Amino acid sequence: MGKRIYLNAFDMNTVGHQSPGLWSHPEDQSERYRDLDYWVELARLLEKGKFDGIFLADVLGFYDVHNGSKNAAVEQAVQAPANDPLLLISAMANATEHLGFGLTYSLTYEQPYMLARRFSTLDHLTKGRIAWNIVSSYLESAAKNFGLEGQIPHDKRYDIADEFLDVTYKLWEGSWEDDAVVRDKERKVYTDPSKVHDINHEGEFFKVPGAHLCEPSPQRTPVLYQAGASPRGREFAAKHAECVFTAGPTANIVKKGVADLRERTKNHGRNPEDVIVYTVFTPIVGKTEEEAQKKYEEIKSYVSYEGALALLSGWTGIDFSGYDPDQTLEYIESNAIQSAVEVFTKADPNHKWTVRELATFVGIGGRGPVAVGSPEQIADQLEYWVEETGVDGFNLAYTLAPGSFEDFVELVIPILQERGLVQTDYEEGTYREKLYGKGQNHLKESHPGFAYKNLYQQVKGV
Ligand SMILES: Cc1cc2nc3c(=O)[nH]c(=O)nc-3n(C[C@H](O)[C@H](O)[C@H](O)COP(=O)(O)O)c2cc1C
């Protein structure tokens, strides 16, 4: 058996997600995002295919950089309209037993005290199957609607994020002792108050004097996802993340990013292999290669060029409307996703991307590769990417929802299972146990959040 490949379905509570224009394809049902049954059916399908998790992305504003307007994004449904992903999870969890839920929540527009409570609640309700995709947001339009003049500068967002995480670790790990809750009906004591500690946090950005409002949940700290890819972003990921997401057009580019991340992880005193790295990948599978190619050609004809530019402009912070389609992209410092500019400029000096090429590439599945082929060919490609780049798994983007996931579960999963590359059944237990092994409900000792475990208890004992 080769190395186990981890699989996440990559989705968002919106229309079309990573493939602008494809919502208009007759087979696409992503407009059913408004319908809870749609999500419940999807969760059941993914669990049938033994996916590790569903990763729900989120943004808090319109993609309005292109042409200085939100019109293209609104018209072409470029990650808009977008509903809140959190509210889908209870229903999906109730319909499944093992699937993990990766929920994106931006910390830039949230207080740590509130966010910690949301995730503890979800960890209880999912029986320990929740993960937090830590983002600090990249859209100017979001910042303005949360009352800011504009976005907080790129690297400062990560400084704030560092302190935010410290506060949440204190709440999740340090505030309630393991045996604080006794639920003793005879003595009429639910919780021993001497075992619930105020965290007394007073930092540069946050002040949280009190105790966590929730009792300890199965995982305490949710599984931590992160996708920062700029140097500062990778530093943050190397320190905090248990699962890291990356996206790049070629194996060589992704490989460099993975090696850099693992090196940084080591520098933080963590085992580089403790970080599970996923890259974005979009499969278009047919029963035969010809069928897949036909599907691909058809899918391509539904991609929206304007929509793809709107998406790309939002990610990079660059307005492409003034560019000639044959003009090449050069590196520009940006306050949005710096790595989105970098992978298409600096990362491969031998390849200059024209705007047209970029839009065509991004139009299907965003910033990751598209693989077209028979089930065996797709399985070969996944194996190749793992071997070539050092990633541990994939965030599989869809072209048509839920058809892409149905095809994958029906056609590709059995082959991957036969090759011993993906799980044929789930481990029991929490999401963290399913990723790291039995008994691993909580953060590993080498993780910075672990230091907060029993912190206040020790202080009291001094
Ligand atoms: C696979 C993947 C998924 C992402 N999902 C989100 C998301 O849902 N919401 C968000 O605001 N940012 C998302 N991002 C962006 C990153 O979290 C991060 O903000 C971005 O890469 C900017 O950081 P950087 O400049 O350090 O790369 C995602 C990135 C990747 C690679």
The ligand as an SDF file (V2000), in Angstrom:
LIG
                    3D

 31 33  0  0  0  0  0  0  0  0999 V2000
   -7.4510   25.8560   -0.9950 C   0  0  0  0  0  0  0  0  0  0  0  0
   -7.5750   27.2240   -0.4510 C   0  0  0  0  0  0  0  0  0  0  0  0
   -8.7740   27.6020    0.1210 C   0  0  0  0  0  0  0  0  0  0  0  0
   -8.9440   28.8590    0.6520 C   0  0  0  0  0  0  0  0  0  0  0  0
  -10.1450   29.1970    1.1880 N   0  0  0  0  0  0  0  0  0  0  0  0
  -10.3400   30.4390    1.6600 C   0  0  0  0  0  0  0  0  0  0  0  0
  -11.6100   30.8310    2.1470 C   0  0  0  0  0  0  0  0  0  0  0  0
  -12.5490   30.0560    2.1710 O   0  0  0  0  0  0  0  0  0  0  0  0
  -11.7730   32.0920    2.5820 N   0  0  0  0  0  0  0  0  0  0  0  0
  -10.7500   32.9900    2.6010 C   0  0  0  0  0  0  0  0  0  0  0  0
  -10.9610   34.1250    3.0210 O   0  0  0  0  0  0  0  0  0  0  0  0
   -9.5190   32.6400    2.1360 N   0  0  0  0  0  0  0  0  0  0  0  0
   -9.3100   31.4030    1.6610 C   0  0  0  0  0  0  0  0  0  0  0  0
   -8.0950   31.0650    1.1580 N   0  0  0  0  0  0  0  0  0  0  0  0
   -7.0260   32.0600    1.2000 C   0  0  0  0  0  0  0  0  0  0  0  0
   -6.0520   31.8390    2.3320 C   0  0  0  0  0  0  0  0  0  0  0  0
   -6.6190   31.4870    3.5360 O   0  0  0  0  0  0  0  0  0  0  0  0
   -5.2000   33.0560    2.6170 C   0  0  0  0  0  0  0  0  0  0  0  0
   -5.9730   34.0990    3.1030 O   0  0  0  0  0  0  0  0  0  0  0  0
   -4.5990   33.5240    1.4030 C   0  0  0  0  0  0  0  0  0  0  0  0
   -3.8450   32.5020    0.8530 O   0  0  0  0  0  0  0  0  0  0  0  0
   -3.8260   34.8160    1.6840 C   0  0  0  0  0  0  0  0  0  0  0  0
   -2.7430   34.5700    2.3830 O   0  0  0  0  0  0  0  0  0  0  0  0
   -1.3440   34.6340    1.7020 P   0  0  0  0  0  0  0  0  0  0  0  0
   -1.2330   35.9950    1.1030 O   0  0  0  0  0  0  0  0  0  0  0  0
   -0.4850   34.3950    2.9070 O   0  0  0  0  0  0  0  0  0  0  0  0
   -1.2980   33.5320    0.7150 O   0  0  0  0  0  0  0  0  0  0  0  0
   -7.8810   29.7930    0.6160 C   0  0  0  0  0  0  0  0  0  0  0  0
   -6.6700   29.4210    0.0250 C   0  0  0  0  0  0  0  0  0  0  0  0
   -6.5130   28.1480   -0.5050 C   0  0  0  0  0  0  0  0  0  0  0  0
   -5.2120   27.7800   -1.1180 C   0  0  0  0  0  0  0  0  0  0  0  0
  1  2  1  0
  2  3  1  0
  2 30  2  0
  3  4  2  0
  4  5  1  0
  4 28  1  0
  5  6  2  0
  6  7  1  0
  6 13  1  0
  7  8  2  0
  7  9  1  0
  9 10  1  0
 10 11  2  0
 10 12  1  0
 12 13  2  0
 13 14  1  0
 14 15  1  0
 14 28  1  0
 15 16  1  0
 16 17  1  0
 16 18  1  0
 18 19  1  0
 18 20  1  0
 20 21  1  0
 20 22  1  0
 22 23  1  0
 23 24  1  0
 24 25  2  0
 24 26  1  0
 24 27  1  0
 28 29  2  0
 29 30  1  0
 30 31  1  0
M  END
$$$$
